[in-house]
Amino acid sequence: MKHNPDDRRDNVDKIQNNIDHTIQNMEVAEEMLTLTDDPKKKKSLKDKNDRRRDALDGMKNEIKDEANDKQHKYK
């Protein structure tokens, strides 16, 4: 069985795509917060957005690392 080589050329694009989708999901959740009166639903949406914010921080750090590695030709 052959091992596939590590191809990181599109990692920055993939991470940026994930960031974009996460932000879109956060915006939808914020909109839903204004439309619901259910306290459990509000808490759930707020908790999800808190986790998304944490994930965004990690993705932003990761994209910086990948962009730096790409600039230096993955050396």
VMD Tcl script that draws the C-alpha trace (Angstrom):
set ca {
  {0.00 0.00 0.00}
  {1.41 3.37 -1.02}
  {1.45 6.31 1.36}
  {0.09 9.53 -0.12}
  {2.51 12.43 0.13}
  {1.56 15.40 2.29}
  {0.12 18.03 -0.09}
  {-0.36 21.25 1.83}
  {-0.64 23.64 -1.13}
  {-4.36 24.29 -0.63}
  {-4.44 24.28 3.20}
  {-4.69 28.07 3.42}
  {-7.71 28.02 1.10}
  {-9.36 25.20 3.03}
  {-8.84 26.92 6.37}
  {-10.16 30.22 4.98}
  {-13.22 28.38 3.70}
  {-13.78 26.93 7.19}
  {-13.41 30.40 8.72}
  {-15.95 31.84 6.28}
  {-18.48 29.09 7.02}
  {-17.99 29.42 10.78}
  {-18.64 33.17 10.58}
  {-21.76 32.55 8.50}
  {-23.02 30.05 11.07}
  {-22.38 32.55 13.85}
  {-24.36 35.20 12.01}
  {-27.29 32.82 11.50}
  {-27.22 31.89 15.18}
  {-27.19 35.58 16.18}
  {-30.22 36.17 13.97}
  {-31.99 33.18 15.48}
  {-31.30 34.58 18.96}
  {-33.42 37.62 18.12}
  {-36.27 35.43 16.87}
  {-36.66 33.04 19.80}
  {-37.96 33.52 23.31}
  {-37.00 30.01 24.45}
  {-34.31 30.36 27.15}
  {-32.88 26.89 26.45}
  {-32.58 27.64 22.73}
  {-30.94 31.01 23.48}
  {-28.41 29.38 25.81}
  {-27.67 26.69 23.26}
  {-27.09 29.24 20.50}
  {-24.88 31.40 22.72}
  {-22.86 28.37 23.81}
  {-22.38 27.30 20.19}
  {-21.18 30.75 19.20}
  {-18.75 30.78 22.13}
  {-17.29 27.51 20.86}
  {-17.20 28.92 17.33}
  {-15.27 31.97 18.55}
  {-12.72 29.68 20.18}
  {-12.47 27.64 16.99}
  {-12.00 30.82 14.93}
  {-9.06 31.83 17.11}
  {-7.44 28.47 16.46}
  {-8.15 28.59 12.72}
  {-6.71 32.10 12.46}
  {-3.50 30.96 14.14}
  {-3.38 27.91 11.91}
  {-3.86 29.94 8.73}
  {-1.00 32.25 9.75}
  {1.27 29.25 10.25}
  {0.25 27.69 6.94}
  {0.66 30.97 5.04}
  {4.13 31.40 6.55}
  {5.07 27.83 5.63}
  {3.71 28.32 2.11}
  {5.73 31.51 1.72}
  {8.86 29.60 2.73}
  {8.06 26.72 0.36}
  {7.26 24.32 3.27}
  {10.90 24.09 4.35}
}
mol new
graphics top color blue
foreach p $ca { graphics top sphere $p radius 0.5 }
foreach p [lrange $ca 0 end-1] q [lrange $ca 1 end] { graphics top cylinder $p $q radius 0.2 }
display resetview
